[in-house]
């Protein structure tokens, strides 16, 4: 398993574990920053979640770190790569 895949998997699992009590069953909202690499990683994570049978939504290009951090705190997204 490559470093990138391991990192994505760890991020995904940590994000899912931290929101398992707040999220509707089987629903994951993934955010991404406003640059190409983040959008691509956000889509990869979204597809990985969907591959497990869970529902997932990718909220792409939300903005910078501060915007995504506030979205995490507000529960608008559950994780971002």
PDB file of N, CA, C and O in Angstrom:
ATOM      1  N   UNK A   1       0.846  -1.167   0.000  1.00  0.00           N
ATOM      2  CA  UNK A   1       0.000   0.000   0.000  1.00  0.00           C
ATOM      3  C   UNK A   1       0.900   1.241   0.000  1.00  0.00           C
ATOM      4  O   UNK A   1       1.831   1.334   0.800  1.00  0.00           O
ATOM      5  N   UNK A   2       0.630   2.160  -0.865  1.00  0.00           N
ATOM      6  CA  UNK A   2       1.478   3.340  -0.948  1.00  0.00           C
ATOM      7  C   UNK A   2       1.225   4.281   0.220  1.00  0.00           C
ATOM      8  O   UNK A   2       0.221   4.160   0.922  1.00  0.00           O
ATOM      9  N   UNK A   3       2.127   5.203   0.418  1.00  0.00           N
ATOM     10  CA  UNK A   3       1.989   6.179   1.508  1.00  0.00           C
ATOM     11  C   UNK A   3       0.711   6.985   1.354  1.00  0.00           C
ATOM     12  O   UNK A   3       0.019   7.241   2.339  1.00  0.00           O
ATOM     13  N   UNK A   4       0.391   7.384   0.138  1.00  0.00           N
ATOM     14  CA  UNK A   4      -0.803   8.180  -0.114  1.00  0.00           C
ATOM     15  C   UNK A   4      -2.058   7.404   0.265  1.00  0.00           C
ATOM     16  O   UNK A   4      -2.942   7.937   0.935  1.00  0.00           O
ATOM     17  N   UNK A   5      -2.138   6.159  -0.159  1.00  0.00           N
ATOM     18  CA  UNK A   5      -3.306   5.338   0.170  1.00  0.00           C
ATOM     19  C   UNK A   5      -3.431   5.127   1.675  1.00  0.00           C
ATOM     20  O   UNK A   5      -4.529   5.198   2.228  1.00  0.00           O
ATOM     21  N   UNK A   6      -2.314   4.870   2.327  1.00  0.00           N
ATOM     22  CA  UNK A   6      -2.342   4.704   3.783  1.00  0.00           C
ATOM     23  C   UNK A   6      -2.799   5.977   4.465  1.00  0.00           C
ATOM     24  O   UNK A   6      -3.600   5.937   5.399  1.00  0.00           O
ATOM     25  N   UNK A   7      -2.290   7.105   4.002  1.00  0.00           N
ATOM     26  CA  UNK A   7      -2.668   8.391   4.577  1.00  0.00           C
ATOM     27  C   UNK A   7      -4.146   8.684   4.374  1.00  0.00           C
ATOM     28  O   UNK A   7      -4.819   9.163   5.286  1.00  0.00           O
ATOM     29  N   UNK A   8      -4.650   8.397   3.183  1.00  0.00           N
ATOM     30  CA  UNK A   8      -6.072   8.599   2.918  1.00  0.00           C
ATOM     31  C   UNK A   8      -6.939   7.697   3.783  1.00  0.00           C
ATOM     32  O   UNK A   8      -7.962   8.125   4.318  1.00  0.00           O
ATOM     33  N   UNK A   9      -6.525   6.465   3.910  1.00  0.00           N
ATOM     34  CA  UNK A   9      -7.287   5.519   4.713  1.00  0.00           C
ATOM     35  C   UNK A   9      -7.321   5.935   6.178  1.00  0.00           C
ATOM     36  O   UNK A   9      -8.372   5.875   6.816  1.00  0.00           O
ATOM     37  N   UNK A  10      -6.182   6.353   6.710  1.00  0.00           N
ATOM     38  CA  UNK A  10      -6.132   6.802   8.100  1.00  0.00           C
ATOM     39  C   UNK A  10      -7.004   8.040   8.288  1.00  0.00           C
ATOM     40  O   UNK A  10      -7.747   8.129   9.265  1.00  0.00           O
ATOM     41  N   UNK A  11      -6.922   8.994   7.361  1.00  0.00           N
ATOM     42  CA  UNK A  11      -7.742  10.203   7.449  1.00  0.00           C
ATOM     43  C   UNK A  11      -9.225   9.869   7.391  1.00  0.00           C
ATOM     44  O   UNK A  11     -10.026  10.406   8.157  1.00  0.00           O
ATOM     45  N   UNK A  12      -9.574   8.991   6.490  1.00  0.00           N
ATOM     46  CA  UNK A  12     -10.974   8.594   6.348  1.00  0.00           C
ATOM     47  C   UNK A  12     -11.490   7.917   7.609  1.00  0.00           C
ATOM     48  O   UNK A  12     -12.566   8.254   8.103  1.00  0.00           O
ATOM     49  N   UNK A  13     -10.734   6.974   8.122  1.00  0.00           N
ATOM     50  CA  UNK A  13     -11.166   6.273   9.328  1.00  0.00           C
ATOM     51  C   UNK A  13     -11.261   7.191  10.530  1.00  0.00           C
ATOM     52  O   UNK A  13     -12.191   7.078  11.329  1.00  0.00           O
ATOM     53  N   UNK A  14     -10.308   8.097  10.665  1.00  0.00           N
ATOM     54  CA  UNK A  14     -10.342   9.048  11.775  1.00  0.00           C
ATOM     55  C   UNK A  14     -11.550   9.963  11.650  1.00  0.00           C
ATOM     56  O   UNK A  14     -12.223  10.250  12.640  1.00  0.00           O
ATOM     57  N   UNK A  15     -11.819  10.412  10.453  1.00  0.00           N
ATOM     58  CA  UNK A  15     -12.979  11.276  10.239  1.00  0.00           C
ATOM     59  C   UNK A  15     -14.283  10.561  10.509  1.00  0.00           C
ATOM     60  O   UNK A  15     -15.181  11.117  11.141  1.00  0.00           O
ATOM     61  N   UNK A  16     -14.394   9.339  10.038  1.00  0.00           N
ATOM     62  CA  UNK A  16     -15.620   8.571  10.269  1.00  0.00           C
ATOM     63  C   UNK A  16     -15.802   8.254  11.744  1.00  0.00           C
ATOM     64  O   UNK A  16     -16.922   8.304  12.252  1.00  0.00           O
ATOM     65  N   UNK A  17     -14.734   7.933  12.428  1.00  0.00           N
ATOM     66  CA  UNK A  17     -14.826   7.631  13.858  1.00  0.00           C
ATOM     67  C   UNK A  17     -15.243   8.849  14.655  1.00  0.00           C
ATOM     68  O   UNK A  17     -16.003   8.736  15.617  1.00  0.00           O
ATOM     69  N   UNK A  18     -14.748  10.016  14.261  1.00  0.00           N
ATOM     70  CA  UNK A  18     -15.055  11.221  15.029  1.00  0.00           C
ATOM     71  C   UNK A  18     -16.475  11.711  14.829  1.00  0.00           C
ATOM     72  O   UNK A  18     -16.976  12.478  15.651  1.00  0.00           O
ATOM     73  N   UNK A  19     -17.140  11.291  13.761  1.00  0.00           N
ATOM     74  CA  UNK A  19     -18.496  11.769  13.505  1.00  0.00           C
ATOM     75  C   UNK A  19     -19.542  10.674  13.581  1.00  0.00           C
ATOM     76  O   UNK A  19     -20.711  10.922  13.286  1.00  0.00           O
ATOM     77  N   UNK A  20     -19.161   9.500  13.958  1.00  0.00           N
ATOM     78  CA  UNK A  20     -20.104   8.390  13.922  1.00  0.00           C
ATOM     79  C   UNK A  20     -21.339   8.648  14.778  1.00  0.00           C
ATOM     80  O   UNK A  20     -22.409   8.114  14.484  1.00  0.00           O
ATOM     81  N   UNK A  21     -21.216   9.438  15.810  1.00  0.00           N
ATOM     82  CA  UNK A  21     -22.363   9.732  16.668  1.00  0.00           C
ATOM     83  C   UNK A  21     -23.228  10.850  16.115  1.00  0.00           C
ATOM     84  O   UNK A  21     -24.419  10.904  16.419  1.00  0.00           O
ATOM     85  N   UNK A  22     -22.666  11.744  15.313  1.00  0.00           N
ATOM     86  CA  UNK A  22     -23.407  12.894  14.821  1.00  0.00           C
ATOM     87  C   UNK A  22     -24.042  12.662  13.454  1.00  0.00           C
ATOM     88  O   UNK A  22     -25.061  13.279  13.141  1.00  0.00           O
ATOM     89  N   UNK A  23     -23.483  11.815  12.662  1.00  0.00           N
ATOM     90  CA  UNK A  23     -23.943  11.644  11.291  1.00  0.00           C
ATOM     91  C   UNK A  23     -25.169  10.750  11.223  1.00  0.00           C
ATOM     92  O   UNK A  23     -25.358   9.853  12.045  1.00  0.00           O
ATOM     93  N   UNK A  24     -25.997  11.020  10.219  1.00  0.00           N
ATOM     94  CA  UNK A  24     -27.093  10.106   9.944  1.00  0.00           C
ATOM     95  C   UNK A  24     -26.465   8.793   9.486  1.00  0.00           C
ATOM     96  O   UNK A  24     -25.391   8.804   8.885  1.00  0.00           O
ATOM     97  N   UNK A  25     -27.111   7.672   9.757  1.00  0.00           N
ATOM     98  CA  UNK A  25     -26.523   6.384   9.384  1.00  0.00           C
ATOM     99  C   UNK A  25     -26.160   6.321   7.899  1.00  0.00           C
ATOM    100  O   UNK A  25     -26.998   6.556   7.029  1.00  0.00           O
ATOM    101  N   UNK A  26     -24.901   6.001   7.633  1.00  0.00           N
ATOM    102  CA  UNK A  26     -24.470   5.814   6.255  1.00  0.00           C
ATOM    103  C   UNK A  26     -24.268   7.099   5.464  1.00  0.00           C
ATOM    104  O   UNK A  26     -24.166   7.046   4.239  1.00  0.00           O
ATOM    105  N   UNK A  27     -24.208   8.252   6.128  1.00  0.00           N
ATOM    106  CA  UNK A  27     -24.056   9.515   5.414  1.00  0.00           C
ATOM    107  C   UNK A  27     -22.732  10.176   5.776  1.00  0.00           C
ATOM    108  O   UNK A  27     -22.443  10.388   6.954  1.00  0.00           O
ATOM    109  N   UNK A  28     -21.927  10.502   4.763  1.00  0.00           N
ATOM    110  CA  UNK A  28     -20.635  11.145   4.994  1.00  0.00           C
ATOM    111  C   UNK A  28     -20.529  12.337   4.046  1.00  0.00           C
ATOM    112  O   UNK A  28     -20.749  12.204   2.842  1.00  0.00           O
ATOM    113  N   UNK A  29     -20.191  13.501   4.597  1.00  0.00           N
ATOM    114  CA  UNK A  29     -19.966  14.701   3.779  1.00  0.00           C
ATOM    115  C   UNK A  29     -18.470  15.012   3.800  1.00  0.00           C
ATOM    116  O   UNK A  29     -17.880  15.253   4.853  1.00  0.00           O
ATOM    117  N   UNK A  30     -17.880  14.998   2.613  1.00  0.00           N
ATOM    118  CA  UNK A  30     -16.450  15.238   2.447  1.00  0.00           C
ATOM    119  C   UNK A  30     -16.271  16.628   1.845  1.00  0.00           C
ATOM    120  O   UNK A  30     -16.930  16.969   0.863  1.00  0.00           O
ATOM    121  N   UNK A  31     -15.391  17.424   2.424  1.00  0.00           N
ATOM    122  CA  UNK A  31     -15.097  18.738   1.867  1.00  0.00           C
ATOM    123  C   UNK A  31     -13.738  18.740   1.210  1.00  0.00           C
ATOM    124  O   UNK A  31     -12.914  17.860   1.456  1.00  0.00           O
ATOM    125  N   UNK A  32     -13.507  19.741   0.368  1.00  0.00           N
ATOM    126  CA  UNK A  32     -12.169  19.902  -0.201  1.00  0.00           C
ATOM    127  C   UNK A  32     -11.869  21.385  -0.344  1.00  0.00           C
ATOM    128  O   UNK A  32     -12.766  22.219  -0.468  1.00  0.00           O
ATOM    129  N   UNK A  33     -10.566  21.684  -0.321  1.00  0.00           N
ATOM    130  CA  UNK A  33     -10.108  23.062  -0.463  1.00  0.00           C
ATOM    131  C   UNK A  33     -10.244  23.509  -1.910  1.00  0.00           C
ATOM    132  O   UNK A  33     -10.613  22.734  -2.792  1.00  0.00           O
ATOM    133  N   UNK A  34      -9.936  24.775  -2.123  1.00  0.00           N
ATOM    134  CA  UNK A  34     -10.146  25.363  -3.440  1.00  0.00           C
ATOM    135  C   UNK A  34      -8.889  25.281  -4.308  1.00  0.00           C
ATOM    136  O   UNK A  34      -8.413  26.291  -4.829  1.00  0.00           O
ATOM    137  N   UNK A  35      -8.357  24.058  -4.456  1.00  0.00           N
ATOM    138  CA  UNK A  35      -7.279  23.830  -5.416  1.00  0.00           C
ATOM    139  C   UNK A  35      -7.364  22.386  -5.897  1.00  0.00           C
ATOM    140  O   UNK A  35      -7.896  21.515  -5.209  1.00  0.00           O
ATOM    141  N   UNK A  36      -6.839  22.157  -7.071  1.00  0.00           N
ATOM    142  CA  UNK A  36      -7.045  20.911  -7.798  1.00  0.00           C
ATOM    143  C   UNK A  36      -6.701  19.660  -7.006  1.00  0.00           C
ATOM    144  O   UNK A  36      -7.489  18.715  -6.972  1.00  0.00           O
ATOM    145  N   UNK A  37      -5.531  19.639  -6.366  1.00  0.00           N
ATOM    146  CA  UNK A  37      -5.113  18.425  -5.653  1.00  0.00           C
ATOM    147  C   UNK A  37      -6.103  18.065  -4.548  1.00  0.00           C
ATOM    148  O   UNK A  37      -6.412  16.890  -4.354  1.00  0.00           O
ATOM    149  N   UNK A  38      -6.599  19.058  -3.829  1.00  0.00           N
ATOM    150  CA  UNK A  38      -7.557  18.803  -2.753  1.00  0.00           C
ATOM    151  C   UNK A  38      -8.881  18.278  -3.307  1.00  0.00           C
ATOM    152  O   UNK A  38      -9.497  17.384  -2.726  1.00  0.00           O
ATOM    153  N   UNK A  39      -9.306  18.839  -4.428  1.00  0.00           N
ATOM    154  CA  UNK A  39     -10.558  18.390  -5.046  1.00  0.00           C
ATOM    155  C   UNK A  39     -10.428  16.932  -5.492  1.00  0.00           C
ATOM    156  O   UNK A  39     -11.340  16.132  -5.285  1.00  0.00           O
ATOM    157  N   UNK A  40      -9.307  16.596  -6.098  1.00  0.00           N
ATOM    158  CA  UNK A  40      -9.078  15.213  -6.546  1.00  0.00           C
ATOM    159  C   UNK A  40      -9.067  14.261  -5.350  1.00  0.00           C
ATOM    160  O   UNK A  40      -9.702  13.207  -5.396  1.00  0.00           O
ATOM    161  N   UNK A  41      -8.343  14.624  -4.269  1.00  0.00           N
ATOM    162  CA  UNK A  41      -8.316  13.776  -3.076  1.00  0.00           C
ATOM    163  C   UNK A  41      -9.694  13.673  -2.440  1.00  0.00           C
ATOM    164  O   UNK A  41     -10.081  12.603  -1.970  1.00  0.00           O
ATOM    165  N   UNK A  42     -10.430  14.766  -2.422  1.00  0.00           N
ATOM    166  CA  UNK A  42     -11.797  14.734  -1.885  1.00  0.00           C
ATOM    167  C   UNK A  42     -12.679  13.777  -2.663  1.00  0.00           C
ATOM    168  O   UNK A  42     -13.486  13.053  -2.080  1.00  0.00           O
ATOM    169  N   UNK A  43     -12.527  13.773  -3.972  1.00  0.00           N
ATOM    170  CA  UNK A  43     -13.320  12.862  -4.801  1.00  0.00           C
ATOM    171  C   UNK A  43     -12.897  11.414  -4.591  1.00  0.00           C
ATOM    172  O   UNK A  43     -13.744  10.520  -4.578  1.00  0.00           O
ATOM    173  N   UNK A  44     -11.607  11.170  -4.426  1.00  0.00           N
ATOM    174  CA  UNK A  44     -11.126   9.811  -4.157  1.00  0.00           C
ATOM    175  C   UNK A  44     -11.711   9.295  -2.846  1.00  0.00           C
ATOM    176  O   UNK A  44     -12.201   8.167  -2.781  1.00  0.00           O
ATOM    177  N   UNK A  45     -11.657  10.125  -1.800  1.00  0.00           N
ATOM    178  CA  UNK A  45     -12.213   9.724  -0.506  1.00  0.00           C
ATOM    179  C   UNK A  45     -13.714   9.479  -0.627  1.00  0.00           C
ATOM    180  O   UNK A  45     -14.231   8.506  -0.078  1.00  0.00           O
ATOM    181  N   UNK A  46     -14.407  10.350  -1.336  1.00  0.00           N
ATOM    182  CA  UNK A  46     -15.855  10.183  -1.534  1.00  0.00           C
ATOM    183  C   UNK A  46     -16.152   8.853  -2.222  1.00  0.00           C
ATOM    184  O   UNK A  46     -17.063   8.134  -1.810  1.00  0.00           O
ATOM    185  N   UNK A  47     -15.398   8.524  -3.256  1.00  0.00           N
ATOM    186  CA  UNK A  47     -15.601   7.262  -3.965  1.00  0.00           C
ATOM    187  C   UNK A  47     -15.269   6.062  -3.080  1.00  0.00           C
ATOM    188  O   UNK A  47     -15.925   5.024  -3.167  1.00  0.00           O
ATOM    189  N   UNK A  48     -14.244   6.204  -2.224  1.00  0.00           N
ATOM    190  CA  UNK A  48     -13.904   5.114  -1.299  1.00  0.00           C
ATOM    191  C   UNK A  48     -15.061   4.866  -0.324  1.00  0.00           C
ATOM    192  O   UNK A  48     -15.404   3.717  -0.042  1.00  0.00           O
ATOM    193  N   UNK A  49     -15.653   5.932   0.181  1.00  0.00           N
ATOM    194  CA  UNK A  49     -16.782   5.798   1.097  1.00  0.00           C
ATOM    195  C   UNK A  49     -17.961   5.151   0.383  1.00  0.00           C
ATOM    196  O   UNK A  49     -18.595   4.243   0.920  1.00  0.00           O
ATOM    197  N   UNK A  50     -18.252   5.612  -0.814  1.00  0.00           N
ATOM    198  CA  UNK A  50     -19.359   5.023  -1.588  1.00  0.00           C
ATOM    199  C   UNK A  50     -19.107   3.540  -1.873  1.00  0.00           C
ATOM    200  O   UNK A  50     -20.045   2.747  -1.943  1.00  0.00           O
ATOM    201  N   UNK A  51     -17.845   3.178  -2.035  1.00  0.00           N
ATOM    202  CA  UNK A  51     -17.488   1.786  -2.270  1.00  0.00           C
ATOM    203  C   UNK A  51     -17.829   0.876  -1.109  1.00  0.00           C
ATOM    204  O   UNK A  51     -17.954  -0.336  -1.285  1.00  0.00           O
ATOM    205  N   UNK A  52     -17.980   1.448   0.077  1.00  0.00           N
ATOM    206  CA  UNK A  52     -18.372   0.652   1.245  1.00  0.00           C
ATOM    207  C   UNK A  52     -19.871   0.486   1.340  1.00  0.00           C
ATOM    208  O   UNK A  52     -20.364  -0.257   2.189  1.00  0.00           O
ATOM    209  N   UNK A  53     -20.608   1.176   0.468  1.00  0.00           N
ATOM    210  CA  UNK A  53     -22.065   1.109   0.501  1.00  0.00           C
ATOM    211  C   UNK A  53     -22.697   2.281   1.225  1.00  0.00           C
ATOM    212  O   UNK A  53     -23.922   2.397   1.260  1.00  0.00           O
ATOM    213  N   UNK A  54     -21.889   3.145   1.799  1.00  0.00           N
ATOM    214  CA  UNK A  54     -22.417   4.316   2.508  1.00  0.00           C
ATOM    215  C   UNK A  54     -22.715   5.430   1.501  1.00  0.00           C
ATOM    216  O   UNK A  54     -22.144   5.475   0.412  1.00  0.00           O
ATOM    217  N   UNK A  55     -23.610   6.312   1.887  1.00  0.00           N
ATOM    218  CA  UNK A  55     -23.876   7.492   1.057  1.00  0.00           C
ATOM    219  C   UNK A  55     -22.801   8.528   1.355  1.00  0.00           C
ATOM    220  O   UNK A  55     -22.396   8.701   2.504  1.00  0.00           O
ATOM    221  N   UNK A  56     -22.344   9.214   0.316  1.00  0.00           N
ATOM    222  CA  UNK A  56     -21.306  10.225   0.490  1.00  0.00           C
ATOM    223  C   UNK A  56     -21.569  11.390  -0.452  1.00  0.00           C
ATOM    224  O   UNK A  56     -22.032  11.212  -1.579  1.00  0.00           O
ATOM    225  N   UNK A  57     -21.266  12.573   0.035  1.00  0.00           N
ATOM    226  CA  UNK A  57     -21.403  13.785  -0.759  1.00  0.00           C
ATOM    227  C   UNK A  57     -20.080  14.533  -0.705  1.00  0.00           C
ATOM    228  O   UNK A  57     -19.503  14.708   0.368  1.00  0.00           O
ATOM    229  N   UNK A  58     -19.601  14.974  -1.861  1.00  0.00           N
ATOM    230  CA  UNK A  58     -18.353  15.739  -1.932  1.00  0.00           C
ATOM    231  C   UNK A  58     -18.706  17.204  -2.115  1.00  0.00           C
ATOM    232  O   UNK A  58     -19.298  17.587  -3.124  1.00  0.00           O
ATOM    233  N   UNK A  59     -18.344  18.015  -1.144  1.00  0.00           N
ATOM    234  CA  UNK A  59     -18.536  19.461  -1.237  1.00  0.00           C
ATOM    235  C   UNK A  59     -17.194  20.059  -1.652  1.00  0.00           C
ATOM    236  O   UNK A  59     -16.324  20.335  -0.826  1.00  0.00           O
ATOM    237  N   UNK A  60     -17.061  20.245  -2.956  1.00  0.00           N
ATOM    238  CA  UNK A  60     -15.781  20.630  -3.544  1.00  0.00           C
ATOM    239  C   UNK A  60     -15.538  22.132  -3.484  1.00  0.00           C
ATOM    240  O   UNK A  60     -16.472  22.933  -3.519  1.00  0.00           O
ATOM    241  N   UNK A  61     -14.261  22.492  -3.394  1.00  0.00           N
ATOM    242  CA  UNK A  61     -13.774  23.862  -3.499  1.00  0.00           C
ATOM    243  C   UNK A  61     -14.466  24.815  -2.530  1.00  0.00           C
ATOM    244  O   UNK A  61     -14.937  25.881  -2.927  1.00  0.00           O
ATOM    245  N   UNK A  62     -14.524  24.428  -1.264  1.00  0.00           N
ATOM    246  CA  UNK A  62     -15.175  25.276  -0.264  1.00  0.00           C
ATOM    247  C   UNK A  62     -14.371  26.520   0.070  1.00  0.00           C
ATOM    248  O   UNK A  62     -14.948  27.546   0.432  1.00  0.00           O
ATOM    249  N   UNK A  63     -13.064  26.449  -0.042  1.00  0.00           N
ATOM    250  CA  UNK A  63     -12.213  27.587   0.293  1.00  0.00           C
ATOM    251  C   UNK A  63     -10.916  27.104   0.898  1.00  0.00           C
ATOM    252  O   UNK A  63     -10.452  26.003   0.603  1.00  0.00           O
ATOM    253  N   UNK A  64     -10.326  27.944   1.757  1.00  0.00           N
ATOM    254  CA  UNK A  64      -9.054  27.615   2.381  1.00  0.00           C
ATOM    255  C   UNK A  64      -9.219  26.837   3.675  1.00  0.00           C
ATOM    256  O   UNK A  64     -10.314  26.397   4.025  1.00  0.00           O
ATOM    257  N   UNK A  65      -8.105  26.678   4.376  1.00  0.00           N
ATOM    258  CA  UNK A  65      -8.077  25.902   5.618  1.00  0.00           C
ATOM    259  C   UNK A  65      -9.069  26.426   6.640  1.00  0.00           C
ATOM    260  O   UNK A  65      -9.787  25.647   7.267  1.00  0.00           O
ATOM    261  N   UNK A  66      -9.114  27.736   6.812  1.00  0.00           N
ATOM    262  CA  UNK A  66     -10.002  28.321   7.821  1.00  0.00           C
ATOM    263  C   UNK A  66     -11.471  28.029   7.517  1.00  0.00           C
ATOM    264  O   UNK A  66     -12.243  27.718   8.424  1.00  0.00           O
ATOM    265  N   UNK A  67     -11.851  28.126   6.262  1.00  0.00           N
ATOM    266  CA  UNK A  67     -13.236  27.848   5.863  1.00  0.00           C
ATOM    267  C   UNK A  67     -13.582  26.388   6.154  1.00  0.00           C
ATOM    268  O   UNK A  67     -14.645  26.095   6.702  1.00  0.00           O
ATOM    269  N   UNK A  68     -12.688  25.483   5.786  1.00  0.00           N
ATOM    270  CA  UNK A  68     -12.955  24.069   6.019  1.00  0.00           C
ATOM    271  C   UNK A  68     -12.955  23.733   7.508  1.00  0.00           C
ATOM    272  O   UNK A  68     -13.736  22.892   7.954  1.00  0.00           O
ATOM    273  N   UNK A  69     -12.089  24.381   8.274  1.00  0.00           N
ATOM    274  CA  UNK A  69     -12.055  24.143   9.714  1.00  0.00           C
ATOM    275  C   UNK A  69     -13.393  24.547  10.348  1.00  0.00           C
ATOM    276  O   UNK A  69     -13.933  23.820  11.182  1.00  0.00           O
ATOM    277  N   UNK A  70     -13.920  25.705   9.950  1.00  0.00           N
ATOM    278  CA  UNK A  70     -15.218  26.152  10.485  1.00  0.00           C
ATOM    279  C   UNK A  70     -16.348  25.219  10.033  1.00  0.00           C
ATOM    280  O   UNK A  70     -17.287  24.966  10.787  1.00  0.00           O
ATOM    281  N   UNK A  71     -16.254  24.716   8.814  1.00  0.00           N
ATOM    282  CA  UNK A  71     -17.254  23.760   8.325  1.00  0.00           C
ATOM    283  C   UNK A  71     -17.205  22.468   9.140  1.00  0.00           C
ATOM    284  O   UNK A  71     -18.246  21.882   9.436  1.00  0.00           O
ATOM    285  N   UNK A  72     -15.999  22.022   9.503  1.00  0.00           N
ATOM    286  CA  UNK A  72     -15.859  20.839  10.360  1.00  0.00           C
ATOM    287  C   UNK A  72     -16.480  21.084  11.728  1.00  0.00           C
ATOM    288  O   UNK A  72     -17.236  20.253  12.233  1.00  0.00           O
ATOM    289  N   UNK A  73     -16.160  22.225  12.323  1.00  0.00           N
ATOM    290  CA  UNK A  73     -16.688  22.539  13.654  1.00  0.00           C
ATOM    291  C   UNK A  73     -18.207  22.671  13.663  1.00  0.00           C
ATOM    292  O   UNK A  73     -18.859  22.310  14.643  1.00  0.00           O
ATOM    293  N   UNK A  74     -18.767  23.187  12.573  1.00  0.00           N
ATOM    294  CA  UNK A  74     -20.210  23.376  12.472  1.00  0.00           C
ATOM    295  C   UNK A  74     -20.945  22.098  12.077  1.00  0.00           C
ATOM    296  O   UNK A  74     -22.175  22.064  12.097  1.00  0.00           O
ATOM    297  N   UNK A  75     -20.203  21.043  11.717  1.00  0.00           N
ATOM    298  CA  UNK A  75     -20.832  19.795  11.311  1.00  0.00           C
ATOM    299  C   UNK A  75     -21.325  19.800   9.873  1.00  0.00           C
ATOM    300  O   UNK A  75     -22.081  18.914   9.474  1.00  0.00           O
ATOM    301  N   UNK A  76     -20.900  20.798   9.081  1.00  0.00           N
ATOM    302  CA  UNK A  76     -21.320  20.873   7.681  1.00  0.00           C
ATOM    303  C   UNK A  76     -20.596  19.836   6.816  1.00  0.00           C
ATOM    304  O   UNK A  76     -21.141  19.342   5.829  1.00  0.00           O
ATOM    305  N   UNK A  77     -19.370  19.521   7.202  1.00  0.00           N
ATOM    306  CA  UNK A  77     -18.619  18.426   6.571  1.00  0.00           C
ATOM    307  C   UNK A  77     -18.059  17.563   7.689  1.00  0.00           C
ATOM    308  O   UNK A  77     -17.956  18.003   8.835  1.00  0.00           O
ATOM    309  N   UNK A  78     -17.701  16.345   7.354  1.00  0.00           N
ATOM    310  CA  UNK A  78     -17.185  15.426   8.373  1.00  0.00           C
ATOM    311  C   UNK A  78     -15.691  15.209   8.263  1.00  0.00           C
ATOM    312  O   UNK A  78     -15.055  14.809   9.238  1.00  0.00           O
ATOM    313  N   UNK A  79     -15.118  15.463   7.104  1.00  0.00           N
ATOM    314  CA  UNK A  79     -13.678  15.324   6.925  1.00  0.00           C
ATOM    315  C   UNK A  79     -13.262  15.994   5.640  1.00  0.00           C
ATOM    316  O   UNK A  79     -14.076  16.245   4.752  1.00  0.00           O
ATOM    317  N   UNK A  80     -11.975  16.281   5.557  1.00  0.00           N
ATOM    318  CA  UNK A  80     -11.390  16.718   4.284  1.00  0.00           C
ATOM    319  C   UNK A  80      -9.947  16.241   4.225  1.00  0.00           C
ATOM    320  O   UNK A  80      -9.249  16.218   5.239  1.00  0.00           O
ATOM    321  N   UNK A  81      -9.508  15.862   3.036  1.00  0.00           N
ATOM    322  CA  UNK A  81      -8.152  15.335   2.887  1.00  0.00           C
ATOM    323  C   UNK A  81      -7.112  16.448   2.874  1.00  0.00           C
ATOM    324  O   UNK A  81      -5.918  16.175   2.755  1.00  0.00           O
TER     325      UNK A  81
END
